[in-house]
Amino acid sequence: MTEQDLIYALALQHVPKIGATTAKKLINHCGSAEAVLKEKKANLLRIDGIGTITIEGLFDAIHVEEAENELQFIKDNNIKAHYFTEDTYPEKLKHCIDGPLVLFQSGKINLNKKHIISIVGTRKITTNGIAFCEKLVEALSPYNPVIVSGFAYGTDITAQKAAIKHNLQTIGCLAHGLNQIYPKAHKKYVADVENHGGFFTDFWSTDVFDRNNFLKRNRIIAGLSEATIVIESAEKGGSLVTADIANSYDREVFAVPGRITDSQSVGCNNLIKFQKAHLLSDPLDVPYLLNWQLENDASTGSATKPVVQKQLFVELEPDEKTIYNYLKENDKELLDVIAFDCGIPTFKLAGILLNMELKGVVRPLPGKLFEVI
């Protein structure tokens, strides 16, 4: 797009009461951001869902003035600006209705034909969480994925440092403009991240840093990726918000289970319990469930199934034996179908299947399917 087109897009993005979803709606109706800003107010008010409060201040000259200033910042700092209809705009993010109108980038990000996953979790990650996160990235490295996270303390920086260690691309999604770095202690990692990927944000250099920005940032983390992995989380936390957003985008979500007595595992255990995430106990479950292929597996047309060493002489409860025998005979089946055919209520079946996963005898598949290992 031309500089003039970008100025109008930035000006529309600058209007306080018009978010990305509404901005796209206006653009689709009028044809361009410039057309929106030059349209008659009466015509805009005829658009379904657009009221006087929404477009209040839309025609103020300040928006174009601020857009011109931000464009100068973009040019002076070698920042790339991706408009939501352009080929350079991340493909998966295009399918998110609330994806940024304009996305800003620093670094050397290349998302063409890449597997992209987000790894998130608590800032207060435990030593077990760090070990699993590092093991996960190492195990996935042969598939050459892009590792997305939020560049925050704890899980985020652990995942991104592991990606750099294994020479993978990594993207830090920021909750502020590209004129600053938070937390300041992570400035020492900026060069490494930009040499192995870079940063994305939809915040301007003039935006005030605010804690609420993190929630807005999380939609980019979830939207960029085909799957979001939660390593550890307390009962409440930003990573759970990211998981919910990923579910709303119809993306896969994985959660690492932990002991019920561990406060940093409550969030993950709840995601699994309420069927909002796949149980992730083995890193190779990720490429298997996402159907990733290694180059030497391409001829088979499917991902290599991870080899799982089943426990010998696993003791199964009566209902577990019924389900195991049923799945062994029927290969793979939907949760609701298993419940009906086995005569077990769905709410009870979910807990039984979770126990069977932990025992290593069944595996969940995308679409609420289950199979015997």
PyMOL commands that set and color helices and strands:
alter all, ss='L'
color gray80, all
select helices_A, chain A and resi 3-14+20-30+33-38+41-44+62-76+91-94+127-143+155-165+184-195+213-224+238-248+263-273+285-289+295-300+318-330+335-342+346-358
alter helices_A, ss='H'
color red, helices_A
select strands_A, chain A and resi 80-83+102-107+116-120+146-149+170-173+197-201+227-230+252-255+278-279+332-334+362-365+369-372
alter strands_A, ss='S'
color yellow, strands_A
deselect
rebuild
show_as cartoon
